[in-house]
């Protein structure tokens, strides 16, 4: 079709999770509460780890950065989704869409590697944790930025000439590619192999870590010790499975009709649910973190009592 006869799309309409006005108000309240809990929980973890010198270890260094990433990771999608629940026109500009997609992939990739590093550090400890953190900050961070830029640049070169209704609650690659009237083979290829490289190796490393810890748990003579260890391990494994599993389903598995219909549900798991669960599972169930949190609360109460 000649370019002069095409209408170039400059903004997209996000169809979101529901078109029912009453349901949108209900969803707004639900996701507002989830978002506030996510922000509060992760900020509390960061404050506790920063203020307690006993938590200045590689593991808690990773937990601190996981909370930091989760705050921004959830803020990439949830605030816009909340606005759209109440807005009459649920639009996002083309440049805004590309920017949201860029930061989403950058932060999702960071989340993947931090979870992998935490599993490696806590359960396997094959190499020196400080060296691993240093390597992650340099080589892997460069790879994440490069991968996110590659996706953003390729997507910005695609032509969108209508329709402009995006069947999602944020600018995700798969529904965006469907709307393009350009040749999307290169984009789909980069998306698939990028997802393979940035998802499967950390996922396999994490699973290997849990295999080692389960073997170690089975050698614990005490039944109570086994139960406590399995409880902690199973909680971590559930969160990791939800995060990696839904990412793999959305970006790597063939798009059957059933998976396409559940795409937004799976996306909610790794964009909204995981940042909510991470501080609860990894930190607030930890005895050291709970002890440090009680110290911070006591110091806060004493400070306000003395100042008052």
GIJOMO-V640129 format. One record per backbone hydrogen bond with DSSP energy under -0.5 kcal/mol. NH is the residue of the N-H (numbers start at 0). CO is the residue of the C=O. Records with the same first field share a line. If there is no record, write none. Layout:
NH: CO + CO
This chain:
4: 1
5: 2
7: 5
8: 159
11: 91
12: 163
13: 11 + 89
14: 12 + 165
15: 167
20: 18
23: 19
24: 20
25: 21
26: 22
27: 23
28: 24
29: 25
30: 26
31: 27
32: 28
33: 29
34: 30
35: 31
36: 32
37: 33
38: 34
39: 35
40: 36
41: 37
42: 38
43: 39
44: 40
45: 41
46: 42
47: 43
48: 44
49: 45
50: 46
51: 47
52: 50
54: 51
55: 52
56: 54
60: 56
61: 57
62: 58
63: 59
64: 60
65: 61
66: 62
67: 63
68: 64
69: 65
70: 66
71: 67
72: 68
73: 69
74: 70
75: 71 + 72
76: 72 + 73
77: 73
80: 76
81: 77
82: 78
83: 79
84: 80
85: 81 + 82
86: 82
89: 87
90: 88
91: 11
93: 9
96: 92
97: 93
98: 94
99: 95
100: 96
101: 97
102: 98
103: 99
104: 100
105: 101
106: 102
107: 103
108: 104
109: 105
110: 106
111: 107
112: 108
113: 109
114: 110
115: 111
116: 112
117: 113
118: 114
119: 115
120: 116
121: 117
122: 118
123: 118 + 119
124: 119
131: 127
132: 128
133: 129
134: 130
135: 131
136: 132
137: 133
138: 134
139: 134
140: 135
141: 137
142: 138
143: 139
144: 140
145: 141
146: 142
147: 143
148: 144
149: 145
150: 146
151: 147
152: 148
153: 149
154: 150
155: 151
156: 152
157: 154
160: 158
161: 162
165: 12 + 163
166: 164
167: 165
171: 169
175: 171
176: 172
177: 173
178: 174 + 175
179: 175 + 176
180: 158
181: 158
183: 181
187: 183
188: 184
189: 185
190: 186
191: 187
192: 188
193: 189
194: 190
195: 191
196: 192
197: 193
198: 194
199: 194 + 195
200: 195
202: 198
203: 199
204: 200
205: 201
206: 202
207: 203
208: 204
209: 205
210: 206
211: 207
212: 208
213: 209
214: 210
215: 211
216: 212
217: 213
218: 214 + 215
219: 216
225: 221
226: 222
227: 223
228: 224
229: 225
230: 226
231: 227
232: 228
233: 229
234: 230
235: 231
236: 232
237: 233
238: 234
239: 235
240: 236
241: 237
242: 238
243: 239
244: 240
245: 241
246: 242
247: 243
248: 244
249: 245
250: 246
251: 247
252: 247
255: 253
259: 255
260: 256
261: 257
262: 259
265: 261
266: 262
267: 263
268: 264
269: 265
270: 266
271: 267
272: 267
273: 268
275: 271
276: 272
277: 273
278: 274
279: 275
280: 276
281: 277
282: 277 + 278
283: 278
285: 282
289: 285
290: 286
291: 287
292: 288
293: 289
294: 290
295: 291
296: 292
297: 293
298: 294
299: 295
300: 296
301: 297
302: 298
303: 299
304: 300
305: 301
306: 302
307: 303
